[in-house]
Amino acid sequence: MAAERIVVTEFGTFGIPDPCDSIYGEFKSVFVTKKEKPEDDQESDNCNVNVAYYGDQLYAMTETPFTRRINPETLQTIGSKTRIPDYVTVNDATAHPHILKDGTVLNMGSSYTHEKGPHYCIIQVPPSYGTEENAFKDAKILAEIPASSKHYPSYYHSFGITEDKIIFIEQPLYFSLPKLQVSNSIQRHTYKDCLAWEPNTKTKFHVVCMKTGKIHPIVYETDDLFTFHHANAYEEDNQLIVDVVGFNDGQFILNGKTGDFGNAVPGGNKGTLRRYVLPLDASKIQSNSLACARPGNPKVIDIRPTFLYKRSIEFPRINYTLNGLKYKFVYGVATANNIEREVWPETNQLTKVDVDTIETSSWYGGVDIWISEPVFVANPTIEFPTEDDGVLIANILHRDDPQKTTLVVVDAKKYG
């Protein structure tokens, strides 16, 4: 407010901390991983995407390398922002880490300054309790996956895990590093401006051993897939079962504007719940599989999805006690209109999908509303609960009254 201009760059909005800032200054803010003056950081620390516990410390996160510790009772911030690059060499990090049974946190971030070109890094943070030291102090890089291109690394929002493996999807929505390098107050390139969708390029699944950090020698490739959110993954019969919400392409990310809320989007580009099966042994692909080893290249397997829910759905959530394990139910936000008339992101119902039977049930919230991502809370009073013994909690925004919000609690078992 005091500067009377936007001073921090967001995803689609260019910030100008200093009108006289040079190209070098902009280059430094994006590509230098450690700084002598953290106050010079010019990327957003608006941590509005997710919250998660690192040991007993609660952090709010976004898709930049900055996170903020918050008090779980008052929601006040504690201390200054944490710069993840001060602990591990990455330039950004997702806001969707995975928390293992022992409290270890796994996350992913990209390194654009790696000596061998851009890499996708798996960050491992051991749990810490009863200390005021930063939870990231013992963070390390568990594994590094080389990007397919040295100048155009992939954008990604989340990743998946099983009990002992990590699944990363490298999709053809690419960051142009050359364009990002010359971003300055004259050209005014935002992060969104530096993204491009390559429609004729395969989407690749990479698998990493969680214990050793070793990259699985097989790469899995598919057509027509852009994803924000993984639902779940697990291993069965020497295959990885990977469930994601997938779009046919990622171009809509580049076209969207805030004013587009509620406008129709092409029916062929809805998020649908898809299952991909990744055989771990190319010589033992099951006869009924949608996977096929690439002729002449045993290190590449082509895969196709099974559609678990063909209508529009997003923000998939599960009973997190089954994260990485075989499970039955996915909960998400959906649109109650006829499929040809669906709009995005007008989400007016919560949908429950049985991934075994493909049966669905829904709770309809009404017209002219947006329902937020649901959160499953297990019933603590049941000694031996089933997977859906609990409730879904979600927030509702009202189109006709922007100041109004409604908290909804839905029985996850009875539903509908």
N, C-alpha and C positions, 0 to 999 in steps of 0.2 A: 504494500500500500504506500509506504513512504517513498519508494522508488518511482511510483506512478508508471510502472511498466511491468511486464512479466519477466521475472529474473531467473526462473528455474525452468529448464526444458522438461516438458512432459512428453508423452508418447507422440502426440500430434501437434504440439504447440511449442514453438521455438522461444526460448528464454534468452534475454540479453542482460547478463549481470552488469556489464560495462559496455556502453556504446563504442568505446575505443578498443574493445577486446580484439586481439589479433587472431589470425589463423592458427598460429602456434598455440595460443592459449586454448582455443577450442580443441585442437588436436590433443593437447595434454589432458584436457578434462575427460576425454573419452578413452584414451589408450594408456595412460599411466595408471598403474595399479596401486602404487603407494605414493603418498605425498607428504611433504614436510608441513604443509598447511592444509589440514582437512577442511577448513572453512572455505577453501577455494572450490570445493566440489560444486558442480553446476547441474548435476542430474537430480531428478526428483527423489526426495525422501518422504513422499506422501504415501505412507505405508497403509494402503487401504484395500489390499487384496485378501490377506489371510492373517491368522494368528496361530502360533504353535509354541509348545513348551520345549525348550532346550534344557533338559534336566528339570530344575524347579524354577527356571527363569522363563517368563512369558515374553515373546517377541511378536511385534507386528511387522508385516513384510509387504514388499511390492516387487516389481520386476527389475529393480536397479540393485546395485551392490550395497545398498544401505538398508539397515533394519533398525528398529527402535525397541528397546526393552520397555515394557509397561507394567504397571502395578495391576495385578488381576482383580483387586477389590475396588480400586478407585479409577482405574483405566488411565491414570496420569503417567506420563513418560518418566522414566528413571534415567537420569544422566543424559549425556549427549548421544547422538546416533552412533551405531556401530557400523564401521566400514569393513565389510567382509574382506576386501583386498588387503587389509592390514594383516590378515591371518593366513590367507591362501591366495595364490596368484590367479585370480579371475577378474573379469571386467563386469560381470553381472551375475545374477543368481535368480532362480525361480522363487515364486512365493508358495510353492506346493511341495515342501519337504515331506519325507516319510519318516515316521518315528517307529523304531523297532521295539520289540518286547523289552529289551534291557535299557531302553531310553536313548540309545544311539540314534542320532539324526542323520539321515542321508539327504543330500540335495544336489542339484546340478547347476553349474555356471559355465560360462564360456570364457576362454582365454584367447583374446585376439592378438596377443603379443608373444605367443609361444614361438620359440626359435625355429620350429618346423611348420609354422603356419597355424591357423586357428584350430583349437581343440575344444571339445566338450568335456568338461571336468566333473567327476563325481566327488562331491565334498562329503567327508565323514567327520561328524562332531560327536565325540564321546560325551556321555551324560555327566553333569556335575551338579552336586547338591550341597546346600548349606554354605555357599561361598558367595562373596560379592565380586569375585573376579569374573571377567567377561566369559560367557559360556563358550565363545569361539576360540578361547586361548589355546586349546589343544587340537583345533581343527587341522585336517590334513587332506591332501588329494589322494583318493583311493585309486582312481583310474583316469586315464585320458584317452578319449576317442578322437582320432584325427578327423577333421572336417573333410568332406569330399572335395571341396574347393578351397584353395588358399586365399581367395579374395571374397568369397560369398558364403559365409557360414549360415546355417539354418536358424530361423527363429523357432523357439519352442516355449511352451507354457508349463508343461508338467512332464512327468515320466512315471513309469510303472515299476513295481517290484513283485517278486515271488518270495518264498522263504529264503532263497539263497542266490537269487539272480536279479539283475537290474535291466530294465528294458528301456531303451532310448529310441525315439522315433525322429529321424532326420528327414524333415519334409522340405519340399521345394519352395518354401517361402523364405527367401534369402535376404540377409543384410548385405548391402554393398559397402564393403569396407573402404574402397577408394572414394565413394561418395561421402561416407561418414568422415573421412579424413579431411576433406576440404570444406566441411560444414563450418560456416562462420556467420557473422552478423550481416554479411552482404548477401550470400546465397541462401541463408536461412533454411537449411535442411533440418527437418525434425527426424526422429527415428523412423517414423512412419514413411517419410519421404525416401528413406534409404532402403525400404523393403520392396521386393519384387517377387511376384509369383511366376514360376516357370511351369506352365501346364503340361508340358510333354516330358517332364522329368520324373523318374521313379521316386517314391517315398521309401526310405530304408529303415529297417528295424535292426538295431544293434543290441547285443546281449553281453552283459558283463557279469563275471562271477563276483558275488558280494564278498566272499571271504578272501580271495586272492587279488581281485582287481584285474584279472586276466580277461581279455576280450575274446568272446567266442568266435571261432574261425569262420562261421557261416554268417552271411548277411542276408536278410530277408527283404524282398522288394515287392512293392505293390503299386497299382495305378490309382489315381483319383482319390487321394487321401490328404486332408488337412485336419489336424486335431488340436484342440485346446486341452481337453481333459481326459485322462485315463479314468476308467471306472474301477477296474481291478485286474489282477493277473494271478495265475497259479500254474503249477506244474502237475501234469498228469500223463502217465504212459509215455514218458520221455518226450513230451511235448509241452511247450509253453502256451497257455491259453491267455490271450490278451484282449481285454474288452475296453473299447474306447468309444467316445462320441466322435464320429467322423463326418467331415464335410467333403463334397466332391472336389472342391478347390478352395484356395485361400484368398482369391481375388476380392471377395466381399469385405475383407478386413481393410483393404486399401481404399475401398470406395465409400465406406461408412462414415457418417458424420453424426454428431449429436442430434441434429434436427431430423435424422432419419428414423428415430424411434417410432415404432408403430407403422411404418411404411412397408408395403409388401416387398418381398424379395423373391427371386426366381424359385419356383417349386423344386427344381432339381438340385438346389444348393442348401438343403436343410441339414442340420445336425441329426444323424441317426445313430442308434446304438449298434455297434458292429463288433464282431468277434473274429480275431485272427488267430490261427493255430500255427505255431512255429515248431516244426520237428527239429529236435536237437541233433539228430543223426540223419544225414542226407541219404544214407543207404537203407534206412528203415522207415520210409514214409508210408503211412497207412494207405490202403487202396481207396478208401472213401474220403481221403483228405482233399482239401482245396489247395494244397501245396504241391509244387512240382519243382524238382531239381532242374536247374538250368543246364541244358545240353552242353557238354564240353566245359562246364565250369561248376564243379561240385561245391564250391564255396559260396554259391548264390542259389537261393531257393525263392521261386516266385510264389506269392501267396495271394489268396482272394478271401474276402470276408463273408461271413454268415451274418445276416441282418437279424438282430434280436428285437429291434423296434424300429419300424420303417417310417414312423411319423417324426415330426420335429421334437427333439429333446436336447437338453443341455444340463450342465452342472450336475453330473452324476455323483451320487453319494452312496455309501454302503455302511453296514455295521462294521466299524473300523477294527473290531477285534478279529475280523476275518480278512484283513488286508494282507494280500499275498497268499491267501489260502483259497481252497475251493469254497464257493459261496452260492447263494441262490437268488438274492434280491438286489436290484439297483433302484434307487430313487432319484428322480430328476424333475426339472421344471419343463412343462410342455405347453402346447396351445390346444385349446378345446375346439377350435373351429374346424370346418371341413378342410382336408389336407390341401386342396387347390386354393383355398382362401386364407391359408395360414400367413401370419405376419411374424416378423422377427425384429426385435426381441420381445414382443408382447407375449408374456408367459402368464397364463391365467389358470393353470392347473398343476397339481403335483401328481406325478405318475409313478407307479410302482411296477417294475418289470421282473417277472420270474424268468431268469435266464435259462432255466431247465425246460420249462414248458412253453415259453414265449407268451404266457398269459399276462394280461395287464389289468390294473385297476387304477382309478384316478379319483382325486378330490378336486372338485371344480370350485374356484374361488369367485367367479362372476366376471362381468365384462368390465373393460376399461381399467384393468389393474395389471400390475407386474408383481409376480411372486419371486422372491429371492431364492438363492440356492438353499435347499433344505439341509438341516443337520439332524442326523439320527442320534437319539439319546436312549440308551438301553434302560430297561426297567430294573432298578436296583433292588426291588423287593422280591424278585423271583430267584429262587436258589439255582434252578437249572433252566435258564431261559432258552427259548428258541431264537433263531436268527432275527426274527422281526418282532420280538417282544420289546416294545419301546414306543417312542413317539418321534415324529418329525416336527422340528421347529423351523418356521420360516417367517419372513417379514413380507408384508404387502404394501406396495405403493399404489396410490390412487391417482388416476389420470385427471379426474375432475377436481381434486383437492391436493395439490403438491405438498402441502404442509402436513397431510394426514398420513400416518403409518399405522398398520395393524399387525399385531403378533398373532400368528396362528399356530396351534398345536394340534397335530393330527395323529390318531392312533395308527401306528404303522402296520399292525396286524389286521385290524378290522377294515381300515381304509375306506375310501369311497363313500 
